[in-house]
């Protein structure tokens, strides 16, 4: 797995930064908040809604309490930018 930061996808007003995890045949976008020393609360958005559907204020509150991770779903939102033309 390769992880990289992708400045072009930075769209959050929270302290997180969109990162990409290259898993071979698929690349997933994700963002973490808070201390990575704590176990993360993993936020999984529902069908056809991008990860930014989780309100920034909610993610900030989770970050204040520990660690949170929100990730993108394949072919939804931020990941559309990664699809081959």
TIPAZA-491431 format. One record per residue (C-alpha): residue number from 1; residue in one letter; x, y, z. Coordinates in steps of 0.5 Angstrom, whole numbers, plus 2048, in hexadecimal, padded with zeros to 3 digits. Each point is the difference from the previous one (the first is absolute). Layout:
+-----+---+-----+-----+-----+
:   k : r :  px :  py :  pz :
+-----+---+-----+-----+-----+
: NUM : A :   X :   Y :   Z :
...
+-----+---+-----+-----+-----+
END
This chain:
+-----+---+-----+-----+-----+
:   k : r :  px :  py :  pz :
+-----+---+-----+-----+-----+
:   1 : X : 800 : 800 : 800 :
:   2 : X : 803 : 807 : 7FE :
:   3 : X : 7FD : 806 : 804 :
:   4 : X : 801 : 807 : 7FD :
:   5 : X : 7FD : 807 : 801 :
:   6 : X : 7FC : 803 : 7FB :
:   7 : X : 800 : 808 : 800 :
:   8 : X : 7FB : 800 : 7FB :
:   9 : X : 7FB : 7FD : 804 :
:  10 : X : 801 : 804 : 806 :
:  11 : X : 7F8 : 802 : 801 :
:  12 : X : 7FF : 800 : 808 :
:  13 : X : 801 : 805 : 805 :
:  14 : X : 802 : 7FC : 805 :
:  15 : X : 807 : 7FE : 802 :
:  16 : X : 800 : 7FA : 7FC :
:  17 : X : 803 : 800 : 7F9 :
:  18 : X : 7FD : 7FB : 7FA :
:  19 : X : 805 : 7FA : 7FF :
:  20 : X : 800 : 7FB : 7FB :
:  21 : X : 801 : 7F8 : 801 :
:  22 : X : 802 : 7FD : 7FA :
:  23 : X : 7FE : 7F8 : 801 :
:  24 : X : 802 : 7FE : 7F9 :
:  25 : X : 7FA : 800 : 7FC :
:  26 : X : 7FC : 805 : 804 :
:  27 : X : 802 : 807 : 803 :
:  28 : X : 7FC : 802 : 806 :
:  29 : X : 800 : 807 : 803 :
:  30 : X : 800 : 801 : 808 :
:  31 : X : 801 : 805 : 805 :
:  32 : X : 802 : 7FF : 807 :
:  33 : X : 7FF : 805 : 806 :
:  34 : X : 802 : 800 : 807 :
:  35 : X : 806 : 7FC : 803 :
:  36 : X : 802 : 7FA : 7FC :
:  37 : X : 802 : 7FD : 807 :
:  38 : X : 7F9 : 7FF : 802 :
:  39 : X : 7FC : 7FB : 7FC :
:  40 : X : 7FC : 803 : 7FB :
:  41 : X : 7F8 : 801 : 7FF :
:  42 : X : 7FF : 7FE : 7F9 :
:  43 : X : 7FB : 804 : 7FC :
:  44 : X : 7FC : 7FC : 7FB :
:  45 : X : 7FC : 804 : 7FB :
:  46 : X : 7F9 : 7FD : 7FE :
:  47 : X : 7FF : 7FE : 7F8 :
:  48 : X : 802 : 805 : 7FB :
:  49 : X : 802 : 806 : 805 :
:  50 : X : 808 : 802 : 800 :
:  51 : X : 804 : 800 : 806 :
:  52 : X : 7FF : 808 : 801 :
:  53 : X : 7F9 : 7FE : 802 :
:  54 : X : 802 : 7FF : 807 :
:  55 : X : 800 : 808 : 803 :
:  56 : X : 806 : 803 : 801 :
:  57 : X : 7FE : 802 : 807 :
:  58 : X : 7FE : 7F9 : 802 :
:  59 : X : 807 : 7FD : 7FE :
:  60 : X : 803 : 806 : 804 :
:  61 : X : 7FC : 7FE : 806 :
:  62 : X : 803 : 7F9 : 7FF :
:  63 : X : 807 : 802 : 7FF :
:  64 : X : 7FF : 804 : 807 :
:  65 : X : 7FE : 7F9 : 803 :
:  66 : X : 806 : 7FC : 7FD :
:  67 : X : 800 : 7FE : 7F8 :
:  68 : X : 7FC : 7FF : 7FA :
:  69 : X : 800 : 7FE : 7F9 :
:  70 : X : 7FB : 801 : 7FB :
:  71 : X : 802 : 7FD : 7F9 :
:  72 : X : 7FD : 800 : 7F9 :
:  73 : X : 7FC : 7FB : 7FC :
:  74 : X : 802 : 7FD : 7FA :
:  75 : X : 7FD : 804 : 7FA :
:  76 : X : 7FD : 806 : 804 :
:  77 : X : 802 : 807 : 801 :
:  78 : X : 807 : 801 : 801 :
:  79 : X : 802 : 7F9 : 7FD :
:  80 : X : 7FD : 802 : 7F9 :
:  81 : X : 806 : 805 : 7FF :
:  82 : X : 804 : 7FA : 800 :
:  83 : X : 7FC : 7FC : 7FB :
:  84 : X : 804 : 7FF : 7F9 :
:  85 : X : 7FD : 805 : 7FB :
+-----+---+-----+-----+-----+
END
